[in-house]
Amino acid sequence: MTTVSLTVNGQPVTADVDPRTLLVQFLRENLRLTGTHVGCDTSQCGACVVHLNGQAVKSCTILAVQAHASVVTTIEGIAGGGELHPMQAAFREHHGLQCGYCTPGMIMSAIDIVNRKGNALDEQTIRAELEGNLCRCTGYHNIVKAVAAGAQAMAQAPLQQAAE
Amino acid sequence: MTASGIGAPVRRKEDQRFVTGQGRYVDDFNRPGQAYAYFLRSPHAHAAIRSIDTSPAMIMPGVVAVFTGDDLAADKIGGLICGWMIHSKDGSPMKAGPHPALAQGKVRYVGDHVAVVIAETLAQAKDAAEAILVDYDVLPAVVDTAQATKAPVQVHDVSPDNTVFNWHLGNKEETQAAFARAKHVTKIDLINNRLVPNPIEPRAAVGEYDFGTDNYTLYTTSQNPHVARLVLSAFIGVAPEHKLRVIAPDVGGGFGSKIFIYAEETVCVWAAKKVRRPVKWTSDRSEAFLSDAHGRDHVTHAEMATDENGRILGLRVHTTANLGAYLSTFSSSVPTYLYAPLLSGQYDIPAIYCEVDGVYTNTAPVDAYRGAGRPEATFVVERLVEKAARELGKDPAEFRRANYITQFPHTTPVIMTYDTGDYAASLDKALEVADYRNFQQRKQESARNGKLRGIGFSSYIEACGIAPSQAVGSLGAGVGLWESAEVRVNPTGSVEVLTGSHSHGQGHETTFAQLVSDRLGISIDQVSIVHGDTDKVQFGMGTYGSRSGAVGMSAIAKAIDKVIAKGKKVAAHVLEASEGDIEFKDGRFGVAGTDRSLAFGEVALQAYIAHKFSGQDLEPGLKEGAFYDPTNFTFPAGVHICEVEIDPDTGVTKIERWTAVDDFGVIINPMIVEGQVHGGIAQGVGQALLEGTVYDQSGQLITASFNDYCMPRAIDLPSFQVGMTVTPCPSNPLGIKGCGEAGAIAAPPAVINAITDALGHEDIAMPATPQAVWRAAQKARTLLAAE
């Protein structure tokens, strides 16, 4: 067993883990943060995307021990003070989800896209940037709309962005 | 229309938990003391098992138990079943081979279940599974649909030539006569490619047994928990029905693949009692590819006869349907009664004859996948119609229009009676939205840029609202296909609706609440929809075949009517009026012609405190249940138009425009309905352009991960233009037809018709990958040069 210490959604956590434990397993099984999902075993689907030190990563692709001394944000950690994050609100408003399984990863990727590409995102940029996230329900039509709207809303909500 | 009633684009109630990561899917459930199951699967497509030695695994760290098929047999656990009996032309019943949950003596496909290891951790279970010694006598395998009956391989003893059934529908003689007088016959050979459903949530199960009460609980990723309970108890014999609770919580997509009762769920609930601990299994994606029931996989030859005026006279179809290595839960119905009855499409075709040979192969079982039989039928009809129009030199839209059914009800030669529709209205609207009149200009513009542009139509029909129980019973179904609901009004006036439908993305918590809000005049926030738990919901048949609106909501509407009727009785006592004078309007019970009235919530309270009436006159309480059995199938229909541009140098097909005009009858929530259309189209485009399931000749699944099986990504798809026309369905009280499968049914022929239009020849199969399209484009160049 190996000891890992990191900050998850603003809380410091320390645990002894089997060295082969993936970050997603650590989040789901040790911390019971089950909003981060597993949809494949080849790092294709993106249901497990979280932010590691502010950048989107597929948490099925790194070991928990690699996240030692890092700051991790999951889907459970982005809404502030009872208010949805603007990207969460945009997914709801634009019906950017159906079964909800890919949604946490989609939202975490979408926020990362905005962080990298800015708040004015055109359709082709969004579609290309969602390369690493699979959805089987929506045909992406409303996800694209949600990401564009969420990106704009994030410009209007700088405080929440900073908090993230 | 109120802000939250029928027809309003209400934002979904369930989304708050999904966007915040608070959804609860099966893998999110952990029971105290649980152990983990891992299944040892066959690496061979076909082999006799000489022996299994589990003893090396038993001594591995953390191992709790290892079980094989012998252990299930010793406990008299029955095999998995197929619940729809198909009879061959000669009257003989289909040949159903044994389907044990864990192999007994033989494995029949790669991924077949050989043994289960239960251990303290999943990693330990996996490690131990590697230590099991299985001595296989590897046998030759058959994987190819068209070769199944000719191969020197016998998948099941009951079927020497691998035939499950030789079934037919329609009138052979009349169809022959129609072809005899035809001016023109259009012929086509089609392969409807095998697909892997791939909901993003893999299947999972947690089995639990309570020794104190003798109660079993199964948490499972199911679209129909009550059907799972019935099959697990009545047929497989895992537990008595009244002692088995099946819970299907949030489920991450199904598309048909979570209808079925599989080996893993069966084993988890059985093993929980054996090891005296909860047993959890979660599929990984590779296992899902291997063992989830696949979809489609037809090989078809079809011919269409037309007269000198371009009227369709007849259709004859021969299909070989690959059912895989075992008959899955509803597999036999998919290429038969969910397929051939749709071969009339939207067209007035006087004579149709269809033969279907169901065959076994050494591949994963094939069962219902979004559309289930109807996409296969639509692909046949719409490819044939398009090809016929081209051969006859007619505009494909006008050729369709000239053959549309225009009078309703219309009985087809293949047992369906279409109740209503206006196909020309959908076509007109679609042509306008697609800007069809300027297509040639766009095609010329593409040609100037060295690109090939094509347009493809799909005038689809489907039979949904499955289904009248008597009708399906006469066709071989082992169950009735009603739905049940209970509307429970609380003393405070809030309402819980217990429904046998199951939501795994469809948004029932919102749309069903909209119906209640509309009918009872209360806010949707006052309504809770309860589903997915056999201990809470009395009965149900579940969600598939676009039935939750037409059938599930009709049951709710029926129960609401009973609640209102009972409410009137209560109100009559409270208001001291005669029951016949009580009206219910805008959420109030009032005395006709007076200003005396009570709010719905006041009547609810009076029903429970029961101070104003004697219990002998009227039972206290306000809770009503209903079963709704459909009177007919429903017939959603529409027109999809796909416009593509092909780069002949790379073979890349880009979808430039997608127009969908659908008639789903009455729509409860247009936002959700459009979302269903989008998702369906994406799956249909996936089938047409990207997704192909490949087994090699030895039966190894080559496409067993998202690396190898091309799922549609955002960049592969356009935004869609979605429009609606409405002819209310006369066959149910709400006028709903259903919308869940339309896109997946309509899309594949629209794409292929567009590609073949662009190429100028018909020789392209699905999936039309860049490589396939590039080859076809080179052939087109050769053909052009030869002219």
Interface residues (C-beta under 8 A of the other chain):
Chain A: D18 R20 R28 L33 T34 G35 T36 H37 V38 G39 C40 D41 T42 Q44 C45 A47 T74 I75 E76 A79 L84 Q88 A89 F91 R92 E93 H95 L97 Q98 C99 G100 Y101 C102 T103 P104 I107 E123 I126 R127 A128 L130 E131 N133 L134 C135 R136 C137 T138 G139 Y140 H141 N142 I143 V144
Chain B: R11 R12 E14 D15 Q16 R17 F18 V19 T20 G21 Q22 G23 R24 Y25 D27 D28 A123 N198 P199 I200 E201 P202 D250 V251 G252 G253 F255 D284 R285 S286 H504 G505 Q506 G507 M671 I672 E674 G675 H678 G679 G680 I681 A682 Q683 S705 F706 N707 M711 P712 R713 A714 I715 L717 S719 F720 G743
